[in-house]
Amino acid sequence: MGDLLLVRHGETEWSVSGQHTSWTDLPLTQHGEEQAKSLAPLLSGRTFSLALTSPLGRAIRTAELAGISGASTCPDLHEWDYGGYEGVTTVDIHRTRPDWYLWTDGVPPGPDGHPGESPEEVGRRADRVLARVDTALPDGDVVLVAHAHFLRVLTARRLGLAPAEGRLFQLATGTVSRLSTEHGRPVIAEWNTRV
């Protein structure tokens, strides 16, 4: 049985500024590209039975620079749809909603095609990804390259927690995390690893 490796894409301008970034397809910053390249030693020597990336350029570029070959895009790995909060910082949201918390309050609808998502909706996408992962893990490691909030929800679901419990797992840009098993049960084996 293989391990599930989670790679958060490298830094973008909005990850630096704290702006919520779901469908806006920002490129990696120069530092983000360096972060992605630095992940290669953490991933080298592994054979992946399945390699998937979010369809967004920042994830695809991170996979390329980290040396993950043969990755396929998976729409379900897309970041949480932030709806009307796309491009807005938490600080700005708190000016009008001082007690707002993404994990419990969700987001308002955005423009056409971006209604926003609740933790439960993101959780359903994560469950679909995990079903696909489970078919590949008997053949070796699986790697997913995606986004912070989505990967946090996916981790919660892997551990048998409610989607909103992803709030417990802070995830930095340009990192690798590893979910494994102990006595047949899912565990976090490594988190936020960098070289």
C-alpha positions in Angstrom: 0.0 0.0 0.0 1.4 3.4 -1.0 1.3 6.8 0.6 -0.7 9.8 -0.5 1.5 12.8 -1.1 -0.1 16.3 -1.1 1.7 19.1 -2.8 0.5 22.7 -2.3 1.5 24.9 -5.3 4.2 27.5 -4.9 3.6 31.1 -4.0 1.5 33.5 -6.1 1.0 37.2 -5.7 -2.3 36.6 -4.0 -1.0 34.0 -1.6 1.5 36.6 -0.5 -1.2 39.3 -0.1 -3.7 36.9 1.5 -6.4 37.3 -1.2 -8.7 34.4 -1.7 -7.8 32.7 -5.0 -9.9 30.0 -6.5 -10.6 30.4 -10.2 -8.3 33.3 -10.9 -5.4 31.6 -12.6 -2.4 33.5 -11.3 1.1 32.3 -12.2 3.7 31.4 -9.7 6.0 34.2 -8.5 9.7 33.8 -9.0 9.9 32.7 -5.4 7.0 30.3 -6.1 8.9 28.8 -9.0 11.9 28.3 -6.7 9.7 26.7 -4.0 8.3 24.3 -6.6 11.8 23.3 -7.9 13.0 22.7 -4.3 10.3 20.0 -3.9 12.0 17.7 -6.4 14.4 16.1 -3.9 11.4 15.3 -1.6 9.6 13.5 -4.5 12.6 11.9 -6.3 13.0 8.2 -6.1 9.2 7.6 -5.8 7.2 5.9 -8.5 3.7 7.2 -8.6 0.8 4.9 -9.5 -1.3 8.1 -10.0 -0.3 11.7 -10.3 -3.0 14.3 -10.5 -3.0 18.1 -10.5 -5.6 20.8 -10.3 -6.5 22.2 -13.8 -5.1 25.6 -12.8 -1.7 26.8 -14.1 -0.1 27.3 -10.7 -0.6 23.7 -9.8 0.4 22.3 -13.2 3.6 24.5 -13.2 4.4 23.3 -9.6 4.1 19.7 -10.7 6.4 20.3 -13.7 9.0 22.1 -11.7 8.9 19.5 -8.9 9.7 16.8 -11.5 6.3 15.1 -11.4 6.0 13.5 -14.8 2.8 12.1 -16.4 0.4 14.0 -14.2 -3.2 14.3 -15.4 -5.5 17.2 -14.5 -8.5 16.5 -12.3 -11.3 19.1 -12.1 -12.2 18.0 -8.6 -8.8 19.2 -7.4 -9.8 22.8 -8.1 -9.6 25.2 -5.1 -12.6 26.0 -3.0 -14.9 28.3 -5.0 -14.8 31.5 -3.0 -17.7 33.0 -4.9 -18.1 36.7 -4.1 -14.9 36.7 -2.0 -12.6 35.9 -4.9 -9.6 38.3 -4.7 -10.7 39.6 -1.3 -8.6 39.3 1.9 -10.0 38.1 5.2 -9.0 41.4 6.7 -11.3 43.2 4.2 -14.1 40.7 4.8 -13.8 41.4 8.5 -14.5 45.1 8.0 -18.1 44.3 7.2 -18.4 40.8 8.8 -16.1 40.9 11.9 -16.9 37.3 12.9 -16.8 35.7 9.5 -14.9 32.4 9.3 -14.7 30.5 6.0 -15.0 27.1 7.6 -18.4 27.8 9.2 -19.8 30.7 7.3 -19.0 29.9 3.7 -19.0 32.6 1.0 -21.6 34.7 -0.8 -22.3 33.9 -4.5 -20.0 35.4 -7.0 -20.3 36.1 -10.8 -22.0 33.6 -13.1 -20.4 30.2 -12.9 -19.0 30.9 -9.4 -21.8 30.4 -6.9 -19.3 29.7 -4.0 -19.0 26.5 -2.1 -19.7 25.3 1.4 -17.3 23.0 3.3 -19.7 20.1 2.6 -19.6 20.8 -1.2 -15.8 20.9 -1.2 -15.9 17.7 0.9 -17.9 15.9 -1.7 -15.3 16.8 -4.3 -12.6 15.6 -2.0 -14.4 12.3 -1.4 -14.5 11.7 -5.2 -10.8 12.3 -5.4 -10.2 10.0 -2.5 -12.2 7.2 -4.2 -10.0 7.5 -7.2 -6.9 7.6 -5.0 -8.0 4.4 -3.2 -8.0 2.5 -6.5 -4.4 3.5 -7.1 -2.8 3.2 -3.7 -2.4 -0.6 -3.8 0.0 -0.1 -6.7 2.2 2.5 -5.1 2.3 6.1 -4.0 -0.2 8.7 -5.2 0.6 12.5 -5.6 -1.9 15.3 -5.7 -0.8 18.8 -6.6 -3.5 21.4 -5.6 -4.5 24.2 -3.3 -4.4 24.9 0.4 -8.1 24.9 1.4 -9.0 22.0 -0.9 -6.1 19.9 0.4 -7.0 20.7 4.0 -10.6 19.5 3.4 -9.2 16.4 1.6 -7.0 15.7 4.6 -9.9 16.0 7.0 -12.0 13.6 4.9 -9.1 11.1 4.6 -8.8 11.1 8.4 -12.6 10.5 8.8 -13.4 14.0 9.9 -16.0 16.4 8.7 -14.9 18.7 5.8 -14.9 21.8 8.1 -12.3 20.2 10.3 -9.8 21.0 7.5 -9.5 24.2 9.5 -7.1 22.3 11.8 -4.4 21.8 9.1 -2.6 24.9 8.1 -0.8 24.4 4.8 2.0 26.6 3.5 2.9 27.2 -0.2 5.5 25.0 -1.8 5.2 22.1 0.6 4.8 18.3 0.6 2.7 16.5 3.1 2.3 12.7 3.4 -0.7 10.8 4.5 0.0 7.2 5.3 -1.5 4.4 7.5 -0.7 3.0 10.9 -2.3 -0.3 11.8 -4.5 0.0 8.8 -5.9 3.5 9.7 -5.1 6.8 8.0 -2.6 9.1 9.7 -0.6 12.2 8.9 3.0 11.0 8.5 4.5 14.4 7.5 3.2 17.9 7.2 4.4 21.1 5.5 7.7 19.6 4.6 10.3 21.7 2.7 13.9 21.0 1.9 
